[in-house]
Amino acid sequence: MAVALLFGISKCSSSTGVSTSTTPVAEDVGNAQEALVTAVEAQSPLPPQPLSPAGVRRGASRVSIAAKEELAGEMIYSQNCYDSVARTFSWRKLDECGGFDAEASSTLGDGEPVGAEKELAWFDTEAAAGRYLKAAVAAGLDTDAADLRLSALQAKVNAQHKGRPETAPSVTSPTGGPDDQSAPADEEEKTTATA
């Protein structure tokens, strides 16, 4: 009987390797957003650039690649993409990350995989939009311009995803020019490596 009691106590006190953190998943997502903002603000970002349709397309197209590793793979890709923005800010890379998140959010569907609460919170539509908006504002856009830019990005992704025309307003550059439909590709577009 003493052996059974000791065995029971040892089972209760043993470590299972599972985190016992009580930090809510939404708080983790918020902490990641704040770390991104801090990193972008610490840089000397480029002046605001027009929305990069090529960057948005590239990001949205990467979802099918990352999806091979299921939601966890998609979340890792997104985190790596935003980590890249935090290290070396570029408007085109930000648009790529936003395009990826918008496409991933739109393809989640109604089924909620068991045990994927962290990933579902990461790709929650508001959380994904919040990451993009906070990074854009930290890089120098005012909130209205960031909202317009996000709307245009989401319209481009929705048009690709659902095959319907874009309805969001075109984003203009700070000098009033149209978005960069014909802008030359930068180094990020030339590479084949993922984020």
MARBA-3410 file (N, C-alpha, C, O; in Angstrom, 1 decimal):
195
0.8,-1.2,0.0,0.0,0.0,0.0,0.9,1.2,0.0,0.5,2.2,-0.7 ~ 2.0,1.2,0.7,2.9,2.4,0.8,3.5,2.6,-0.6,3.7,3.7,-1.0 ~ 3.8,1.5,-1.3,4.3,1.6,-2.7,3.3,2.3,-3.6,3.7,3.2,-4.4 ~ 2.1,1.9,-3.5,1.0,2.5,-4.4,0.9,4.0,-4.1,0.7,4.8,-5.0 ~ 0.9,4.3,-2.8,0.8,5.7,-2.4,2.0,6.5,-2.9,1.8,7.6,-3.5
3.2,6.0,-2.8,4.4,6.7,-3.3,4.3,6.8,-4.8,4.7,7.9,-5.4 ~ 3.9,5.8,-5.5,3.7,5.8,-7.0,2.7,6.9,-7.4,3.0,7.6,-8.3 ~ 1.6,7.0,-6.7,0.6,8.0,-6.9,1.1,9.4,-6.7,0.8,10.3,-7.5 ~ 1.9,9.6,-5.7,2.4,10.9,-5.4,3.5,11.3,-6.4,3.5,12.4,-6.9 ~ 4.3,10.3,-6.8,5.3,10.6,-7.9,4.7,11.0,-9.2,5.2,11.9,-9.9
3.5,10.4,-9.5,2.8,10.7,-10.8,2.3,12.1,-10.7,2.3,12.8,-11.7 ~ 1.7,12.5,-9.6,1.2,13.8,-9.4,2.2,14.9,-9.4,2.0,16.0,-9.9 ~ 3.4,14.6,-9.0,4.4,15.7,-8.9,5.4,15.7,-10.1,6.3,16.5,-10.2 ~ 5.3,14.7,-10.9,6.2,14.6,-12.1,5.8,15.6,-13.1,4.7,16.0,-13.3 ~ 6.9,16.1,-13.8,6.7,17.0,-14.9,6.3,16.3,-16.2,6.9,15.3,-16.5
5.3,16.8,-16.8,4.8,16.2,-18.1,5.4,16.9,-19.3,5.2,16.4,-20.4 ~ 6.1,18.0,-19.1,6.6,18.7,-20.2,5.6,19.7,-20.8,5.9,20.4,-21.8 ~ 4.4,19.6,-20.4,3.3,20.5,-20.9,3.3,21.8,-20.1,3.4,21.8,-18.9 ~ 3.3,22.9,-20.8,3.3,24.2,-20.2,2.1,24.4,-19.3,0.9,24.0,-19.7 ~ 2.3,24.9,-18.1,1.2,25.2,-17.2,0.9,26.7,-17.1,0.2,27.2,-16.2
1.4,27.4,-18.1,1.2,28.8,-18.2,-0.3,29.1,-18.3,-1.0,28.5,-19.0 ~ -0.7,30.1,-17.6,-2.1,30.5,-17.6,-2.3,31.8,-18.5,-3.3,32.4,-18.5 ~ -1.2,32.1,-19.3,-1.3,33.3,-20.1,-2.3,33.0,-21.2,-2.2,32.0,-22.0 ~ -3.3,33.8,-21.4,-4.3,33.6,-22.4,-3.7,33.7,-23.8,-2.7,34.4,-24.0 ~ -4.2,32.9,-24.8,-3.6,32.9,-26.1,-3.7,34.2,-26.7,-2.8,34.7,-27.4
-4.8,35.0,-26.5,-5.0,36.3,-27.1,-3.9,37.2,-26.6,-3.4,38.1,-27.3 ~ -3.5,37.1,-25.3,-2.4,37.9,-24.8,-1.1,37.6,-25.5,-0.3,38.5,-25.7 ~ -0.8,36.3,-25.8,0.4,36.0,-26.5,0.4,36.7,-27.9,1.5,37.2,-28.3 ~ -0.7,36.7,-28.6,-0.8,37.3,-29.9,-0.5,38.8,-29.7,0.2,39.4,-30.5 ~ -1.1,39.4,-28.7,-0.9,40.9,-28.4,0.6,41.2,-28.1,1.1,42.2,-28.5
1.2,40.3,-27.4,2.6,40.5,-27.1,3.5,40.4,-28.3,4.4,41.2,-28.5 ~ 3.1,39.6,-29.2,3.9,39.5,-30.5,3.7,40.7,-31.3,4.6,41.2,-31.9 ~ 2.5,41.3,-31.3,2.2,42.5,-32.0,3.0,43.7,-31.4,3.6,44.5,-32.2 ~ 3.1,43.8,-30.1,3.9,44.8,-29.5,5.4,44.7,-29.7,6.0,45.7,-29.9 ~ 5.9,43.5,-29.8,7.3,43.3,-30.1,7.6,43.7,-31.5,8.6,44.3,-31.8
6.7,43.4,-32.4,6.8,43.9,-33.8,6.8,45.4,-33.9,7.7,46.0,-34.6 ~ 5.9,46.1,-33.2,5.9,47.5,-33.2,7.1,48.1,-32.7,7.7,49.0,-33.3 ~ 7.6,47.6,-31.6,8.8,48.1,-31.0,10.0,47.9,-31.9,10.8,48.9,-32.1 ~ 10.1,46.8,-32.6,11.2,46.6,-33.5,11.1,47.5,-34.7,12.2,48.0,-35.2 ~ 10.0,47.7,-35.3,9.8,48.5,-36.5,10.1,50.0,-36.1,10.8,50.7,-36.8
9.6,50.4,-34.9,9.8,51.8,-34.5,11.3,52.1,-34.2,11.8,53.2,-34.4 ~ 12.1,51.1,-33.9,13.5,51.2,-33.6,14.3,51.4,-34.8,15.5,51.9,-34.8 ~ 13.8,51.1,-36.0,14.5,51.2,-37.3,14.2,52.6,-37.8,13.4,53.4,-37.3 ~ 14.9,52.9,-38.9,14.6,54.1,-39.6,13.9,53.7,-40.9,14.5,53.6,-42.0 ~ 12.6,53.4,-40.8,11.9,52.8,-42.0,11.9,53.8,-43.2,12.1,55.0,-43.1
11.7,53.2,-44.3,11.6,53.9,-45.6,10.4,54.8,-45.5,9.4,54.5,-44.8 ~ 10.4,55.8,-46.3,9.1,56.6,-46.4,8.0,55.7,-46.9,8.3,54.7,-47.6 ~ 6.7,56.0,-46.6,5.6,55.2,-47.1,5.7,55.0,-48.6,5.9,55.9,-49.3 ~ 5.5,53.7,-49.0,5.5,53.3,-50.4,4.1,52.9,-50.7,3.3,52.5,-49.8 ~ 3.7,52.9,-52.0,2.4,52.3,-52.4,2.3,50.8,-52.1,3.3,50.1,-52.0
1.1,50.4,-52.0,0.9,49.0,-51.8,1.5,48.2,-52.9,1.4,48.6,-54.0 ~ 2.2,47.1,-52.5,2.8,46.3,-53.5,2.0,45.1,-53.9,1.9,44.1,-53.2 ~ 1.3,45.2,-55.1,0.4,44.0,-55.5,1.3,42.7,-55.6,0.8,41.7,-55.3 ~ 2.5,42.9,-56.1,3.4,41.7,-56.3,3.7,41.1,-54.9,3.7,39.9,-54.7 ~ 3.9,41.9,-53.9,4.2,41.4,-52.5,2.9,40.7,-52.0,3.0,39.7,-51.3
1.7,41.3,-52.2,0.5,40.7,-51.7,0.3,39.4,-52.4,0.0,38.4,-51.7 ~ 0.5,39.3,-53.7,0.3,38.0,-54.4,1.3,37.0,-53.9,0.9,35.8,-53.7 ~ 2.5,37.4,-53.7,3.5,36.5,-53.2,3.2,35.9,-51.9,3.2,34.7,-51.7 ~ 2.7,36.7,-51.0,2.3,36.3,-49.6,1.1,35.3,-49.7,1.2,34.3,-49.1 ~ 0.1,35.7,-50.5,-1.1,34.9,-50.6,-0.7,33.5,-51.2,-1.3,32.5,-50.8
0.2,33.5,-52.2,0.5,32.3,-52.8,1.3,31.3,-51.9,1.3,30.1,-52.2 ~ 1.9,31.9,-50.9,2.8,31.0,-50.0,1.9,30.2,-49.0,2.4,29.3,-48.4 ~ 0.6,30.5,-48.9,-0.2,29.8,-48.0,-0.3,28.3,-48.4,-0.3,27.4,-47.6 ~ -0.4,28.1,-49.7,-0.6,26.6,-50.1,0.7,25.9,-49.8,0.6,24.7,-49.5 ~ 1.8,26.5,-49.8,3.1,25.9,-49.5,3.2,25.6,-48.0,3.5,24.4,-47.6
2.9,26.6,-47.2,2.9,26.5,-45.7,1.9,25.5,-45.2,2.0,24.9,-44.2 ~ 0.7,25.5,-45.9,-0.4,24.6,-45.5,-0.1,23.1,-45.5,-0.7,22.3,-44.9 ~ 1.0,22.8,-46.2,1.4,21.4,-46.2,1.8,20.9,-44.8,1.8,19.7,-44.4 ~ 2.2,21.9,-44.0,2.5,21.6,-42.6,1.3,22.0,-41.6,1.5,22.1,-40.4 ~ 0.2,22.1,-42.2,-1.1,22.4,-41.5,-1.0,23.8,-40.9,-0.1,24.6,-41.2
-1.9,24.0,-39.9,-2.0,25.4,-39.3,-0.7,25.8,-38.6,-0.3,27.0,-38.6 ~ 0.0,24.8,-38.0,1.2,25.2,-37.3,2.2,25.7,-38.3,3.0,26.6,-38.0 ~ 2.3,25.1,-39.5,3.3,25.5,-40.5,2.9,26.9,-41.0,3.8,27.7,-41.3 ~ 1.6,27.2,-41.2,1.2,28.5,-41.6,1.5,29.5,-40.5,2.0,30.6,-40.9 ~ 1.3,29.2,-39.3,1.7,30.2,-38.2,3.2,30.4,-38.2,3.6,31.6,-38.0
4.0,29.4,-38.3,5.4,29.6,-38.3,5.8,30.5,-39.5,6.7,31.3,-39.4 ~ 5.3,30.2,-40.7,5.6,31.1,-41.8,5.3,32.5,-41.6,6.1,33.4,-41.8 ~ 4.1,32.8,-41.0,3.6,34.1,-40.7,4.6,34.8,-39.7,5.0,35.9,-39.9 ~ 4.9,34.0,-38.6,5.8,34.6,-37.6,7.2,34.9,-38.2,7.7,36.0,-37.9 ~ 7.7,34.0,-39.1,9.0,34.3,-39.7,8.9,35.5,-40.6,9.8,36.3,-40.7
7.8,35.6,-41.3,7.6,36.8,-42.2,7.7,38.1,-41.4,8.4,39.0,-41.8 ~ 6.9,38.1,-40.4,6.9,39.3,-39.5,8.2,39.5,-38.8,8.6,40.7,-38.5 ~ 8.9,38.5,-38.5,10.2,38.6,-37.9,11.2,39.3,-38.9,12.0,40.1,-38.5 ~ 11.0,38.9,-40.1,11.8,39.6,-41.2,11.5,41.1,-41.3,12.4,41.9,-41.4 ~ 10.3,41.4,-41.2,9.9,42.8,-41.2,10.5,43.5,-40.0,10.9,44.7,-40.0
10.5,42.9,-38.8,11.0,43.5,-37.6,12.5,43.7,-37.7,13.1,44.6,-37.1 ~ 13.2,42.8,-38.4,14.7,42.9,-38.5,15.1,44.0,-39.5,15.9,44.8,-39.2 ~ 14.4,44.0,-40.7,14.7,44.9,-41.7,13.4,45.3,-42.4,12.9,44.6,-43.3 ~ 12.9,46.5,-42.0,11.6,46.8,-42.5,11.6,47.1,-44.0,12.5,47.8,-44.5 ~ 10.6,46.7,-44.7,10.3,47.0,-46.1,8.8,47.0,-46.3,8.1,46.1,-45.8
8.3,48.0,-47.0,6.9,48.0,-47.3,6.4,46.8,-48.1,5.4,46.2,-47.8 ~ 7.2,46.4,-49.0,6.9,45.2,-49.8,6.8,44.0,-49.0,5.9,43.2,-49.2 ~ 7.7,43.8,-48.1,7.7,42.6,-47.2,6.5,42.7,-46.3,5.9,41.6,-46.0 ~ 6.2,43.8,-45.8,5.0,44.0,-44.9,3.7,43.6,-45.7,2.9,42.9,-45.2 ~ 3.7,44.0,-47.0,2.5,43.6,-47.8,2.5,42.1,-48.0,1.4,41.5,-48.1
3.7,41.5,-48.2,3.7,40.1,-48.3,3.2,39.4,-47.1,2.4,38.4,-47.2 ~ 3.6,39.8,-45.9,3.1,39.2,-44.7,1.6,39.4,-44.5,0.9,38.5,-44.1 ~ 1.1,40.6,-44.8,-0.3,40.9,-44.8,-1.1,40.0,-45.8,-2.2,39.6,-45.4 ~ -0.5,39.9,-47.0,-1.2,39.0,-48.0,-1.3,37.6,-47.5,-2.3,36.9,-47.7 ~ -0.2,37.1,-46.9,-0.2,35.7,-46.4,-1.3,35.6,-45.3,-2.1,34.6,-45.4
-1.3,36.5,-44.3,-2.2,36.4,-43.2,-3.7,36.5,-43.7,-4.5,35.8,-43.2 ~ -3.9,37.4,-44.7,-5.3,37.6,-45.2,-5.7,36.3,-45.9,-6.9,35.9,-45.7 ~ -4.9,35.7,-46.7,-5.2,34.5,-47.4,-5.4,33.3,-46.4,-6.4,32.6,-46.5 ~ -4.5,33.2,-45.4,-4.6,32.1,-44.4,-5.9,32.3,-43.6,-6.6,31.3,-43.4 ~ -6.2,33.5,-43.2,-7.5,33.8,-42.5,-8.7,33.4,-43.3,-9.7,32.8,-42.7
-8.7,33.7,-44.6,-9.9,33.5,-45.4,-10.0,32.0,-45.7,-11.1,31.6,-46.1 ~ -9.0,31.2,-45.6,-9.1,29.8,-46.0,-9.3,28.9,-44.8,-9.4,27.7,-44.9 ~ -9.4,29.5,-43.6,-9.6,28.6,-42.4,-10.9,27.9,-42.4,-10.9,26.7,-42.0 ~ -11.9,28.5,-42.9,-13.2,27.9,-42.9,-13.8,27.8,-41.5,-13.4,28.5,-40.6 ~ -14.9,27.0,-41.4,-15.6,27.0,-40.1,-15.1,25.9,-39.2,-15.3,26.0,-38.0
-14.4,24.9,-39.6,-14.0,23.8,-38.8,-12.8,24.3,-37.9,-11.8,24.9,-38.4 ~ -12.9,24.1,-36.6,-11.8,24.4,-35.7,-11.1,23.2,-35.3,-11.6,22.4,-34.5 ~ -9.8,23.0,-35.8,-9.1,21.8,-35.4,-8.9,21.8,-33.8,-8.6,22.8,-33.2 ~ -9.0,20.6,-33.3,-8.8,20.5,-31.8,-7.3,20.7,-31.5,-6.4,20.2,-32.2 ~ -7.0,21.5,-30.5,-5.7,21.7,-30.1,-5.0,22.8,-30.9,-3.8,23.0,-30.7
-5.7,23.5,-31.7,-5.1,24.6,-32.5,-5.5,26.0,-32.1,-5.6,26.9,-32.9 ~ -5.8,26.1,-30.8,-6.3,27.4,-30.3,-5.3,28.6,-30.6,-5.7,29.7,-31.0 ~ -4.0,28.3,-30.4,-3.0,29.3,-30.6,-2.9,29.7,-32.1,-2.8,30.9,-32.3 ~ -3.0,28.8,-33.0,-3.0,29.1,-34.4,-4.2,29.8,-34.8,-4.2,30.8,-35.6 ~ -5.4,29.4,-34.3,-6.6,30.0,-34.7,-6.6,31.5,-34.1,-7.1,32.4,-34.8
-6.1,31.7,-33.0,-6.0,33.1,-32.4,-5.1,33.9,-33.3,-5.3,35.1,-33.5 ~ -3.9,33.3,-33.8,-3.0,34.0,-34.6,-3.6,34.5,-35.9,-3.4,35.6,-36.3 ~ -4.4,33.6,-36.5,-5.1,34.0,-37.8,-6.5,34.5,-37.7,-7.1,34.7,-38.7 ~ -6.9,34.8,-36.4,-8.2,35.5,-36.3,-8.1,36.8,-37.1,-7.1,37.4,-37.2 ~ -9.2,37.1,-37.8,-9.2,38.2,-38.8,-8.7,39.5,-38.1,-7.9,40.2,-38.7
-9.2,39.8,-36.9,-8.8,41.0,-36.3,-7.4,41.0,-35.8,-6.7,42.0,-35.9 ~ -6.9,39.8,-35.4,-5.5,39.7,-34.9,-4.5,39.9,-36.1,-3.5,40.6,-36.0 ~ -4.9,39.3,-37.2,-4.0,39.4,-38.4,-4.0,40.8,-38.9,-3.0,41.4,-39.3 ~ -5.2,41.5,-39.0,-5.3,42.9,-39.4,-4.5,43.8,-38.4,-3.9,44.7,-38.8 ~ -4.6,43.5,-37.1,-4.0,44.3,-36.1,-2.4,44.2,-36.3,-1.8,45.3,-36.1
-1.9,43.1,-36.6,-0.4,43.0,-36.8,0.0,43.9,-38.0,0.9,44.7,-37.8 ~ -0.7,43.8,-39.1,-0.4,44.6,-40.3,-0.6,46.1,-40.0,0.3,46.9,-40.3 ~ -1.7,46.5,-39.4,-1.9,47.9,-39.1,-0.9,48.5,-38.1,-0.4,49.6,-38.3 ~ -0.6,47.7,-37.1,0.3,48.2,-36.1,1.7,48.4,-36.7,2.4,49.4,-36.4 ~ 2.1,47.5,-37.5,3.4,47.6,-38.2,3.4,48.8,-39.1,4.4,49.6,-39.2
2.4,49.0,-39.9,2.3,50.1,-40.9,2.3,51.4,-40.1,3.0,52.4,-40.6 ~ 1.6,51.5,-39.0,1.6,52.8,-38.3,2.9,53.0,-37.6,3.4,54.2,-37.6 ~ 3.6,52.0,-37.1,4.9,52.1,-36.5,5.9,52.6,-37.5,6.9,53.2,-37.2 ~ 5.7,52.2,-38.8,6.6,52.6,-39.9,6.3,54.0,-40.5,7.1,54.4,-41.3 ~ 5.3,54.6,-40.0,5.1,56.0,-40.4,3.7,56.3,-41.0,3.5,57.5,-41.3
2.9,55.4,-41.3,1.5,55.7,-41.8,0.6,56.2,-40.7,0.7,55.8,-39.6 ~ -0.3,57.2,-41.0,-1.3,57.5,-40.0,-2.3,56.4,-40.1,-2.4,55.6,-41.0 ~ -3.2,56.4,-39.1,-4.1,55.2,-39.0,-5.1,55.2,-40.1,-5.4,54.1,-40.6 ~ -5.5,56.3,-40.7,-6.5,56.3,-41.8,-5.8,55.7,-43.0,-6.4,54.9,-43.7 ~ -4.5,56.1,-43.3,-3.8,55.6,-44.4,-3.5,54.1,-44.3,-3.6,53.4,-45.2
-3.2,53.7,-43.1,-3.0,52.3,-42.8,-4.3,51.5,-43.0,-4.2,50.4,-43.6 ~ -5.4,52.0,-42.6,-6.7,51.3,-42.8,-7.0,51.2,-44.3,-7.4,50.1,-44.8 ~ -6.8,52.2,-45.1,-7.0,52.2,-46.5,-6.1,51.2,-47.2,-6.5,50.4,-48.1 ~ -4.8,51.1,-46.7,-3.9,50.2,-47.3,-4.3,48.8,-47.0,-4.2,47.9,-47.9 ~ -4.7,48.5,-45.8,-5.2,47.2,-45.4,-6.4,46.8,-46.2,-6.6,45.6,-46.7
-7.3,47.7,-46.4,-8.6,47.4,-47.2,-8.2,47.1,-48.6,-8.7,46.1,-49.2 ~ -7.3,47.8,-49.2,-6.8,47.5,-50.6,-6.1,46.1,-50.6,-6.4,45.4,-51.6 ~ -5.3,45.8,-49.6,-4.6,44.5,-49.6,-5.7,43.4,-49.5,-5.6,42.4,-50.2 ~ -6.6,43.5,-48.6,-7.7,42.5,-48.4,-8.5,42.3,-49.7,-8.9,41.2,-50.0 ~ -8.8,43.4,-50.4,-9.5,43.3,-51.6,-8.7,42.6,-52.7,-9.3,41.8,-53.4
-7.4,42.8,-52.7,-6.6,42.1,-53.7,-6.6,40.6,-53.4,-6.7,39.7,-54.3 ~ -6.5,40.2,-52.1,-6.5,38.8,-51.7,-7.8,38.2,-52.0,-7.9,37.1,-52.5 ~ -8.9,38.9,-51.6,-10.2,38.4,-51.9,-10.5,38.2,-53.4,-11.1,37.2,-53.8 ~ -10.0,39.1,-54.2,-10.2,39.0,-55.6,-9.4,37.7,-56.2,-9.9,37.0,-57.0 ~ -8.2,37.5,-55.7,-7.5,36.3,-56.1,-8.2,35.0,-55.6,-8.3,34.0,-56.3
-8.6,35.1,-54.3,-9.1,33.9,-53.6,-10.5,33.5,-54.2,-10.8,32.3,-54.4 ~ -11.3,34.5,-54.4,-12.7,34.2,-54.8,-13.0,34.5,-56.3,-14.1,34.3,-56.8 ~ -12.0,35.1,-57.0,-12.2,35.4,-58.4,-13.1,36.5,-58.7,-13.7,36.6,-59.8 ~ -13.3,37.4,-57.7,-14.2,38.5,-58.0,-13.5,39.8,-58.0,-12.3,39.9,-57.5 ~ -14.0,40.9,-58.6,-13.3,42.1,-58.8,-13.0,42.8,-57.4,-13.8,42.6,-56.5
-12.0,43.6,-57.4,-11.6,44.3,-56.2,-12.6,45.5,-56.0,-13.0,46.1,-57.0 ~ -13.0,45.8,-54.7,-13.9,46.8,-54.5,-13.3,47.9,-53.6,-13.9,48.9,-53.4 ~ -12.1,47.7,-53.0,-11.5,48.6,-52.1,-10.8,49.7,-53.0,-10.5,49.5,-54.1 ~ -10.7,50.9,-52.4,-10.1,52.0,-53.1,-8.6,51.7,-53.4,-7.9,51.0,-52.6 ~ -8.1,52.3,-54.5,-6.7,52.2,-54.8,-5.9,53.0,-53.8,-6.3,54.1,-53.4
-4.8,52.4,-53.3,-3.9,53.1,-52.4,-3.0,54.0,-53.2,-2.4,53.6,-54.2 ~ -2.8,55.3,-52.8,-1.9,56.2,-53.5,-0.7,56.4,-52.7,-0.6,56.2,-51.5 ~ 0.4,56.8,-53.4,1.6,57.0,-52.7,1.5,58.4,-52.0,0.6,59.1,-52.3 ~ 2.5,58.7,-51.2,2.4,60.0,-50.5,2.4,61.2,-51.5,2.0,62.3,-51.1 ~ 2.9,61.0,-52.7,2.9,62.1,-53.7,1.6,62.1,-54.5,1.5,62.9,-55.4
0.7,61.2,-54.3,-0.6,61.1,-55.0,-0.6,60.2,-56.2,-1.6,60.2,-56.9 ~ 0.5,59.5,-56.5,0.5,58.6,-57.6,-0.3,57.3,-57.3,-0.6,57.0,-56.2 ~ -0.6,56.5,-58.4,-1.3,55.3,-58.2,-0.5,54.2,-57.6,0.7,54.4,-57.4 ~ -1.1,53.1,-57.1,-0.3,52.1,-56.5,0.6,51.5,-57.6,0.5,51.8,-58.8 ~ 1.5,50.6,-57.1,2.7,50.2,-57.9,2.4,49.0,-58.8,3.1,48.0,-58.8
1.3,49.0,-59.6,1.0,47.9,-60.4,2.1,47.5,-61.4,2.3,46.3,-61.7 ~ 2.9,48.5,-61.8,4.0,48.3,-62.8,5.3,48.5,-62.1,6.3,48.6,-62.9 ~ 5.4,48.5,-60.8,6.7,48.8,-60.2,7.6,47.6,-60.4,7.2,46.4,-60.5 ~ 8.9,47.9,-60.6,9.9,46.8,-60.8,10.0,46.0,-59.6,9.8,46.4,-58.5 ~ 10.3,44.7,-59.8,10.5,43.8,-58.7,11.8,44.1,-57.9,12.8,44.5,-58.5
11.7,44.0,-56.6,12.9,44.2,-55.8,13.5,42.8,-55.5,13.1,41.8,-56.1 ~ 14.5,42.8,-54.7,15.3,41.6,-54.5,14.4,40.5,-53.8,14.6,39.3,-54.1 ~ 13.4,40.9,-53.0,12.6,39.9,-52.4,11.8,39.1,-53.4,11.6,37.9,-53.3 ~ 11.3,39.7,-54.5,10.6,39.0,-55.6,11.5,38.1,-56.4,11.0,37.1,-56.9 ~ 12.8,38.4,-56.5,13.7,37.6,-57.3,14.1,36.3,-56.6,14.5,35.3,-57.2
14.0,36.3,-55.2,14.4,35.1,-54.5,13.3,34.1,-54.5,12.2,34.4,-54.7 ~ 13.7,32.8,-54.3,12.7,31.8,-54.3,12.6,31.2,-52.9,11.8,30.3,-52.6 ~ 13.4,31.7,-52.0,13.4,31.2,-50.6,12.1,31.8,-49.9,11.6,32.8,-50.3 ~ 11.6,31.0,-49.0,10.4,31.5,-48.2,10.9,32.4,-47.1,12.1,32.5,-46.8 ~ 10.0,33.0,-46.4,10.3,34.0,-45.4,11.3,33.4,-44.4,11.7,34.0,-43.5
END
